[in-house]
Structures are given as C-alpha cells and as structure tokens.
Amino acid sequence: MTKDDESLDLVKQAIREAGLRATPARIATLQLLRESPSPLTHAAVAEHLSGLGVDKATAFRNLNDMTDAGLLRRTEVGDHVWRFET
C-alpha cells in the first residue's frame, strides 16, 4: 500500500466516523483542505474541485456538512467570507 492509498483510507475513515457518507466530493474536499497550508474559502474549494465535476452548491453543502460533523473548522476574519480548515 502506498502513502497515497493510506492517506485516502484515512480520509474515508474520518468521514465515515463523523457519520457521513464518504462520497467522492467529500473525499476530495477533505483531502484538499488537509493538504492546504492555509484555510480556503468556499470559492477556492469550489474552483479546485470543479475539474472533478463538483459544482459550487455541492462544495458549499459538503463544507457545511463536514463542519457540522466536526471534520472542519469555519472562521471569518471580518470580511464576511467563511474560510475552512482541518
């Protein structure tokens, strides 16, 4: 098993343990945010995932679902833009 395979398995496991289905969009979202050196906005996440066929509404819904499940933190620094991080 490669390091990437182990990372993917850990992401899937974390999503499932949080009580969510490990859909391709959620897996890609959590991987992106785990690898990001800084918090990302919804727009940045949606842009990164658009190549995978994830639309803006799905990205937003998944960010909120994973925040509610405790997988992500959401912050706002006074500019009325939410940023997400693990």
SEKEDREN-538617 format. One record per residue (C-alpha): x, y, z; residue number from 1; residue in one letter. Coordinates in nm, 3 decimals. Example, Ala and Ser with C-alpha at 12.3 -4.5 7.8 and 13.67 -1.06 7.14 Angstrom:
! SEKEDREN-538617
+---------+---------+---------+-----+--------+
:      px :      py :      pz : num : residu :
+---------+---------+---------+-----+--------+
:   1.230 :  -0.450 :   0.780 :   1 :      A :
:   1.367 :  -0.106 :   0.714 :   2 :      S :
+---------+---------+---------+-----+--------+
! end
This chain:
! SEKEDREN-538617
+---------+---------+---------+-----+--------+
:      px :      py :      pz : num : residu :
+---------+---------+---------+-----+--------+
:   0.000 :   0.000 :   0.000 :   1 :      M :
:   0.138 :   0.339 :  -0.098 :   2 :      T :
:   0.137 :   0.653 :   0.113 :   3 :      K :
:  -0.137 :   0.799 :  -0.109 :   4 :      D :
:  -0.352 :   0.489 :  -0.058 :   5 :      D :
:  -0.307 :   0.515 :   0.320 :   6 :      E :
:  -0.395 :   0.884 :   0.312 :   7 :      S :
:  -0.708 :   0.813 :   0.108 :   8 :      L :
:  -0.812 :   0.538 :   0.350 :   9 :      D :
:  -0.764 :   0.774 :   0.646 :  10 :      L :
:  -0.975 :   1.042 :   0.479 :  11 :      V :
:  -1.254 :   0.794 :   0.404 :  12 :      K :
:  -1.239 :   0.659 :   0.759 :  13 :      Q :
:  -1.256 :   1.009 :   0.913 :  14 :      A :
:  -1.562 :   1.098 :   0.704 :  15 :      I :
:  -1.741 :   0.775 :   0.795 :  16 :      R :
:  -1.653 :   0.807 :   1.165 :  17 :      E :
:  -1.809 :   1.155 :   1.158 :  18 :      A :
:  -2.134 :   0.991 :   1.047 :  19 :      G :
:  -2.121 :   1.100 :   0.683 :  20 :      L :
:  -2.108 :   0.905 :   0.359 :  21 :      R :
:  -1.762 :   0.905 :   0.202 :  22 :      A :
:  -1.867 :   1.041 :  -0.138 :  23 :      T :
:  -1.604 :   1.130 :  -0.399 :  24 :      P :
:  -1.679 :   1.501 :  -0.350 :  25 :      A :
:  -1.638 :   1.483 :   0.028 :  26 :      R :
:  -1.320 :   1.279 :  -0.003 :  27 :      I :
:  -1.172 :   1.531 :  -0.248 :  28 :      A :
:  -1.279 :   1.824 :  -0.026 :  29 :      T :
:  -1.123 :   1.681 :   0.289 :  30 :      L :
:  -0.803 :   1.582 :   0.107 :  31 :      Q :
:  -0.773 :   1.933 :  -0.039 :  32 :      L :
:  -0.818 :   2.101 :   0.298 :  33 :      L :
:  -0.581 :   1.861 :   0.476 :  34 :      R :
:  -0.311 :   1.938 :   0.218 :  35 :      E :
:  -0.368 :   2.315 :   0.214 :  36 :      S :
:  -0.114 :   2.521 :   0.411 :  37 :      P :
:  -0.384 :   2.779 :   0.495 :  38 :      S :
:  -0.763 :   2.799 :   0.526 :  39 :      P :
:  -0.956 :   2.809 :   0.198 :  40 :      L :
:  -1.273 :   2.996 :   0.105 :  41 :      T :
:  -1.576 :   2.823 :  -0.044 :  42 :      H :
:  -1.487 :   2.983 :  -0.378 :  43 :      A :
:  -1.133 :   2.845 :  -0.368 :  44 :      A :
:  -1.255 :   2.497 :  -0.275 :  45 :      V :
:  -1.520 :   2.505 :  -0.550 :  46 :      A :
:  -1.261 :   2.620 :  -0.804 :  47 :      E :
:  -1.018 :   2.342 :  -0.709 :  48 :      H :
:  -1.289 :   2.077 :  -0.727 :  49 :      L :
:  -1.464 :   2.197 :  -1.042 :  50 :      S :
:  -1.229 :   1.986 :  -1.254 :  51 :      G :
:  -1.365 :   1.681 :  -1.073 :  52 :      L :
:  -1.722 :   1.774 :  -1.163 :  53 :      G :
:  -1.812 :   1.916 :  -0.821 :  54 :      V :
:  -2.041 :   2.217 :  -0.856 :  55 :      D :
:  -2.045 :   2.518 :  -0.621 :  56 :      K :
:  -2.362 :   2.412 :  -0.441 :  57 :      A :
:  -2.224 :   2.065 :  -0.367 :  58 :      T :
:  -1.895 :   2.214 :  -0.246 :  59 :      A :
:  -2.081 :   2.453 :  -0.015 :  60 :      F :
:  -2.311 :   2.182 :   0.120 :  61 :      R :
:  -2.018 :   1.945 :   0.184 :  62 :      N :
:  -1.816 :   2.216 :   0.359 :  63 :      L :
:  -2.110 :   2.288 :   0.589 :  64 :      N :
:  -2.187 :   1.919 :   0.649 :  65 :      D :
:  -1.825 :   1.843 :   0.736 :  66 :      M :
:  -1.808 :   2.149 :   0.962 :  67 :      T :
:  -2.124 :   2.039 :   1.144 :  68 :      D :
:  -1.976 :   1.689 :   1.179 :  69 :      A :
:  -1.658 :   1.828 :   1.336 :  70 :      G :
:  -1.420 :   1.746 :   1.049 :  71 :      L :
:  -1.359 :   2.110 :   0.955 :  72 :      L :
:  -1.339 :   2.446 :   1.128 :  73 :      R :
:  -1.502 :   2.754 :   0.980 :  74 :      R :
:  -1.371 :   3.102 :   1.054 :  75 :      T :
:  -1.449 :   3.454 :   0.940 :  76 :      E :
:  -1.191 :   3.730 :   0.984 :  77 :      V :
:  -1.413 :   4.037 :   0.949 :  78 :      G :
:  -1.456 :   4.035 :   0.571 :  79 :      D :
:  -1.780 :   3.831 :   0.570 :  80 :      H :
:  -1.607 :   3.541 :   0.389 :  81 :      V :
:  -1.601 :   3.198 :   0.554 :  82 :      W :
:  -1.271 :   3.009 :   0.544 :  83 :      R :
:  -1.242 :   2.636 :   0.609 :  84 :      F :
:  -0.958 :   2.428 :   0.752 :  85 :      E :
:  -0.894 :   2.097 :   0.922 :  86 :      T :
+---------+---------+---------+-----+--------+
! end
